Amino acid sequence: MADARIHPMAVVEPGAVIGPGCDIGPFAVIGPEVTLGPGVVVKPHGVVTGWTEVGEGTVIFPGAVVGEVPQDLKYRGERTRLIVGKRCRIREGATLNTGTEGGGGVTRVGDDVLMMTGSHVGHDAIIGDRVVMANQAAIAGHCHIGDDVIIGGLSGVHQWVRVGRGAIIGAVTMVTNDVLPHGLVQGPRGVLDGLNLVGLKRRGVERSEITALRAAYQMLAQGEGSFLDRARRLADETDSQHVREMTDFILSQTDRSFLTPK
């Protein structure tokens, strides 16, 4: 706890590991199996519990609950983990659960993730780097969310769904099937409605790669054969890194079907 600031009205249970430069506010609760990296801030009334590791520079805002047990009726008290990366912002009322034995035992959140007010990460979910979850967005158990994904407010991602890197989910959208990398999904029952062109441009993706992605999207929408047939043919023909990422995603193992181009 060297150089850490711990308010006298905070509860830090014996066994907790508090890194240098941490700042723990009044009425915050830190459980006995928690490890806080250097410079972590837990604001008043924040709760960090369970077998939880929080990376350097992460800020946990009032009312957030980080590391509570899964919302899964099959959970029987097994010892499972939550790992949160560096420089995350976990805003007011957000919740993150530990894993389950049946799901691998670990929930992981990457670096530089922003979880806005009331958002939720369920058990055994894997969240990439630089993900943004807007207010009240919810990710169910076992989901895989790629780097640079944006999930709009009041949206939900169904259990076992994968959302590929750079995709964007509009507000008030329910996502029940896998989303292609760089896809744009919107509507009450989410439909794939194109590519996240704005996100690609903001990240400085070359024009030639964006053109290749647009052509690939059209081929997936209108080519001959089944959706998987088109993806296999595209994988054989492309020399684009981003298109290859898309075809690899489609052809990899999944427990869900896909949102397909219309």
C-alpha positions as CSV (number, residue, x, y, z in Angstrom):
1,M,0.0,0.0,0.0
2,A,3.0,2.3,-0.3
3,D,2.1,5.8,-1.4
4,A,-1.6,4.8,-1.7
5,R,-4.3,7.2,-0.4
6,I,-7.0,5.3,1.4
7,H,-9.8,7.2,3.0
8,P,-10.4,6.3,6.7
9,M,-14.0,5.5,5.9
10,A,-13.1,3.0,3.1
11,V,-13.2,-0.7,3.8
12,V,-10.1,-2.5,2.5
13,E,-10.2,-6.2,3.6
14,P,-7.1,-8.0,4.8
15,G,-5.4,-9.8,1.9
16,A,-6.2,-7.1,-0.7
17,V,-3.1,-5.9,-2.7
18,I,-3.1,-2.2,-3.2
19,G,-0.6,-0.8,-5.7
20,P,1.4,2.4,-5.3
21,G,-0.4,5.6,-6.0
22,C,-3.9,4.1,-5.7
23,D,-6.6,6.4,-4.4
24,I,-9.6,4.8,-2.6
25,G,-12.4,7.1,-1.6
26,P,-14.9,7.0,1.3
27,F,-17.3,4.1,1.6
28,A,-15.5,2.2,-1.1
29,V,-15.1,-1.5,-0.5
30,I,-12.1,-3.6,-1.6
31,G,-12.4,-7.4,-1.1
32,P,-9.7,-9.7,0.2
33,E,-8.8,-11.3,-3.1
34,V,-8.5,-8.0,-5.1
35,T,-5.3,-6.7,-6.7
36,L,-5.3,-3.1,-7.7
37,G,-2.4,-2.0,-10.0
38,P,-0.5,1.2,-9.7
39,G,-2.6,4.4,-9.8
40,V,-6.0,2.8,-9.7
41,V,-8.7,5.1,-8.4
42,V,-11.8,3.7,-6.7
43,K,-14.2,6.6,-6.1
44,P,-16.7,6.8,-3.2
45,H,-19.0,3.9,-2.9
46,G,-17.3,1.9,-5.6
47,V,-17.0,-1.9,-4.9
48,V,-14.3,-4.2,-6.1
49,T,-14.7,-7.7,-4.9
50,G,-14.1,-11.4,-5.8
51,W,-10.9,-12.7,-7.3
52,T,-10.3,-9.6,-9.3
53,E,-7.3,-7.9,-10.9
54,V,-7.5,-4.2,-12.0
55,G,-4.8,-2.8,-14.2
56,E,-2.8,0.4,-13.8
57,G,-4.5,3.7,-14.1
58,T,-8.1,2.4,-14.2
59,V,-10.8,4.5,-12.6
60,I,-13.9,3.0,-10.9
61,F,-16.6,5.5,-10.4
62,P,-19.3,5.7,-7.6
63,G,-21.7,2.8,-7.4
64,A,-19.9,0.6,-9.8
65,V,-19.6,-3.1,-8.8
66,V,-16.6,-4.9,-10.1
67,G,-16.0,-8.6,-9.6
68,E,-19.3,-9.8,-8.1
69,V,-20.4,-13.4,-8.8
70,P,-22.0,-14.4,-12.1
71,Q,-25.7,-14.0,-12.9
72,D,-25.9,-17.6,-13.9
73,L,-28.1,-20.2,-12.1
74,K,-25.5,-22.9,-12.9
75,Y,-22.9,-21.1,-10.8
76,R,-22.2,-23.0,-7.6
77,G,-19.7,-20.8,-5.9
78,E,-16.6,-22.0,-7.7
79,R,-13.5,-19.7,-7.5
80,T,-13.4,-17.7,-10.8
81,R,-11.7,-14.5,-11.9
82,L,-12.2,-11.1,-13.4
83,I,-9.2,-9.4,-15.1
84,V,-9.6,-5.7,-16.0
85,G,-6.9,-4.0,-18.1
86,K,-5.1,-0.7,-17.9
87,R,-6.6,2.8,-18.1
88,C,-10.2,1.7,-18.2
89,R,-13.1,4.0,-17.1
90,I,-15.8,2.1,-15.3
91,R,-18.6,4.7,-14.8
92,E,-21.4,5.0,-12.3
93,G,-23.5,1.9,-11.7
94,A,-21.6,-0.3,-14.2
95,T,-21.2,-4.0,-13.3
96,L,-18.6,-6.7,-14.2
97,N,-18.9,-10.3,-13.2
98,T,-16.3,-13.0,-12.7
99,G,-16.3,-16.1,-14.9
100,T,-17.9,-19.6,-14.4
101,E,-16.3,-23.0,-14.4
102,G,-18.2,-24.0,-17.5
103,G,-17.1,-20.9,-19.4
104,G,-13.4,-21.1,-18.7
105,G,-13.4,-19.4,-15.3
106,V,-12.2,-15.9,-16.4
107,T,-13.9,-12.7,-17.6
108,R,-11.4,-10.4,-19.3
109,V,-11.6,-6.7,-20.2
110,G,-8.8,-5.1,-22.2
111,D,-7.0,-1.8,-22.0
112,D,-8.5,1.7,-22.5
113,V,-12.1,0.4,-22.3
114,L,-14.9,2.9,-21.5
115,M,-17.9,1.5,-19.8
116,M,-20.5,4.2,-19.3
117,T,-23.2,4.5,-16.7
118,G,-25.1,1.3,-16.0
119,S,-23.3,-0.9,-18.5
120,H,-22.7,-4.6,-17.9
121,V,-20.2,-7.2,-18.7
122,G,-21.4,-10.8,-18.0
123,H,-19.5,-13.9,-17.0
124,D,-16.8,-15.3,-19.2
125,A,-17.0,-12.5,-21.7
126,I,-13.8,-11.4,-23.4
127,I,-13.7,-7.7,-24.2
128,G,-10.9,-6.3,-26.4
129,D,-9.0,-3.0,-26.2
130,R,-10.5,0.5,-26.7
131,V,-14.1,-0.8,-26.6
132,V,-16.7,1.8,-25.8
133,M,-20.0,0.7,-24.1
134,A,-22.5,3.5,-23.9
135,N,-25.1,4.0,-21.1
136,Q,-26.9,0.9,-20.1
137,A,-25.3,-1.3,-22.8
138,A,-25.2,-5.0,-21.8
139,I,-22.9,-7.8,-22.9
140,A,-24.1,-11.3,-21.9
141,G,-22.1,-14.3,-20.8
142,H,-19.5,-15.9,-23.1
143,C,-19.4,-13.0,-25.6
144,H,-16.3,-12.0,-27.5
145,I,-16.0,-8.4,-28.3
146,G,-13.1,-7.3,-30.6
147,D,-10.8,-4.3,-30.3
148,D,-12.2,-0.8,-31.1
149,V,-15.9,-1.9,-31.0
150,I,-18.5,0.7,-30.1
151,I,-21.8,-0.5,-28.5
152,G,-24.6,2.1,-28.4
153,G,-26.8,3.0,-25.4
154,L,-29.5,0.6,-24.3
155,S,-28.2,-2.1,-26.6
156,G,-27.7,-5.8,-25.7
157,V,-25.5,-8.5,-27.0
158,H,-26.8,-12.1,-26.7
159,Q,-24.8,-14.8,-25.0
160,W,-22.1,-16.5,-27.1
161,V,-22.2,-13.8,-29.8
162,R,-18.9,-12.5,-31.3
163,V,-18.5,-8.9,-32.4
164,G,-15.6,-8.4,-34.7
165,R,-12.9,-5.7,-34.5
166,G,-14.0,-2.2,-35.4
167,A,-17.7,-2.9,-35.6
168,I,-20.3,-0.4,-34.3
169,I,-23.7,-1.3,-32.8
170,G,-26.3,1.4,-32.9
171,A,-28.4,2.5,-29.9
172,V,-31.4,0.4,-28.7
173,T,-30.3,-2.6,-30.6
174,M,-30.5,-6.3,-29.7
175,V,-27.7,-8.3,-31.3
176,T,-28.4,-12.1,-31.5
177,N,-25.9,-13.2,-34.1
178,D,-22.2,-12.7,-34.8
179,V,-21.2,-9.3,-36.3
180,L,-18.5,-9.1,-39.0
181,P,-15.3,-7.1,-38.3
182,H,-16.0,-3.4,-39.2
183,G,-19.7,-4.1,-39.5
184,L,-22.5,-1.5,-38.9
185,V,-25.5,-3.0,-37.0
186,Q,-28.7,-1.1,-36.1
187,G,-32.4,-1.6,-35.6
188,P,-34.4,-3.0,-32.7
189,R,-33.6,-6.6,-33.8
190,G,-30.1,-5.8,-35.1
191,V,-29.5,-6.1,-38.8
192,L,-26.2,-5.7,-40.6
193,D,-26.6,-2.4,-42.5
194,G,-23.2,-1.9,-44.1
195,L,-19.7,-1.1,-42.9
196,N,-18.4,1.2,-40.2
197,L,-16.8,3.5,-42.7
198,V,-16.5,6.4,-40.3
199,G,-14.6,4.3,-37.8
200,L,-12.3,2.9,-40.6
201,K,-11.5,6.5,-41.7
202,R,-10.9,7.7,-38.2
203,R,-8.4,5.0,-37.5
204,G,-6.5,5.9,-40.7
205,V,-7.2,2.8,-42.7
206,E,-5.9,3.2,-46.2
207,R,-8.4,4.0,-49.0
208,S,-7.4,0.9,-50.9
209,E,-8.2,-1.3,-47.9
210,I,-11.6,0.4,-47.4
211,T,-12.3,-0.1,-51.1
212,A,-11.4,-3.8,-50.8
213,L,-13.7,-4.1,-47.8
214,R,-16.6,-2.5,-49.6
215,A,-16.1,-4.9,-52.6
216,A,-15.9,-7.9,-50.2
217,Y,-19.1,-6.8,-48.5
218,Q,-20.9,-6.7,-51.8
219,M,-19.6,-10.1,-52.7
220,L,-20.7,-11.6,-49.4
221,A,-24.2,-10.0,-50.0
222,Q,-24.7,-11.0,-53.6
223,G,-22.3,-13.7,-54.8
224,E,-23.1,-17.2,-55.8
225,G,-23.5,-20.0,-53.3
226,S,-24.1,-19.9,-49.5
227,F,-22.7,-17.2,-47.2
228,L,-19.9,-19.5,-46.1
229,D,-19.2,-20.5,-49.8
230,R,-18.8,-16.8,-50.6
231,A,-16.5,-16.3,-47.6
232,R,-14.3,-19.2,-48.6
233,R,-14.0,-18.0,-52.2
234,L,-13.2,-14.5,-51.0
235,A,-10.5,-15.8,-48.7
236,D,-8.9,-17.6,-51.6
237,E,-9.0,-14.5,-53.8
238,T,-8.1,-11.5,-51.5
239,D,-4.8,-10.0,-50.8
240,S,-6.3,-7.4,-48.4
241,Q,-5.4,-7.6,-44.7
242,H,-8.8,-6.3,-43.6
243,V,-10.7,-8.6,-45.9
244,R,-8.7,-11.5,-44.7
245,E,-9.6,-10.6,-41.1
246,M,-13.2,-10.6,-42.1
247,T,-13.1,-14.0,-43.8
248,D,-11.0,-15.5,-41.0
249,F,-13.8,-14.4,-38.6
250,I,-16.5,-15.9,-40.7
251,L,-14.8,-19.2,-41.2
252,S,-13.7,-19.7,-37.5
253,Q,-15.6,-21.7,-35.0
254,T,-18.7,-20.1,-33.6
255,D,-21.8,-21.0,-31.5
256,R,-24.0,-18.5,-33.3
257,S,-25.1,-17.8,-36.9
258,F,-24.1,-14.5,-38.6
259,L,-25.8,-11.2,-39.3
260,T,-25.4,-11.3,-43.1
261,P,-25.3,-8.5,-45.6
262,K,-28.6,-7.6,-47.3
